[in-house]
Amino acid sequence: MNSKAVQSISKSASAAAGSLGTAAVAAASAVAAAAVAASIVLSPVPDATSRMDGVHADLLRAVQLNQITAEQAEKFEAKLAGRILGEA
C-alpha cells in the first residue's frame, strides 16, 4: 500500500474516533442534564415563608451589589409577597 493511502486511512480512522468521542461526551452531557432536571422537578416545594426568606436575601444581595435600589427591592418584595403569600 502506498503512503498516501495509509495516510488517508489513518486520517479517516482518527476522524471517526473523534466523532465517536464527541458523541459520547454529548450523550453524557444529556444524561447529566436530565438528572439535574429530574432532581429539580421532584424536589419538595418550599413553604411560602421559606420562599419569601429567599426572595428577601436575593434582593438584599442585589442592593449590596448596586444592581437595584433599596426602594426597588422593597416594592418588588411587596409585590412578590402578595403573590407568594396569597397562594399559601
C-alpha positions, 0 to 999 in steps of 0.5 A: 500500500502506498503512503498516501493511502495509509495516510488517508486511512489513518486520517479517516480512522482518527476522524471517526474516533473523534466523532465517536468521542464527541458523541459520547461526551454529548450523550453524557452531557444529556444524561447529566442534564436530565438528572439535574432536571429530574432532581429539580422537578421532584424536589419538595416545594418550599413553604411560602415563608421559606420562599419569601426568606429567599426572595428577601436575601436575593434582593438584599444581595442585589442592593449590596451589589448596586444592581437595584435600589433599596426602594426597588427591592422593597416594592418588588418584595411587596409585590412578590409577597402578595403573590407568594403569600396569597397562594399559601 
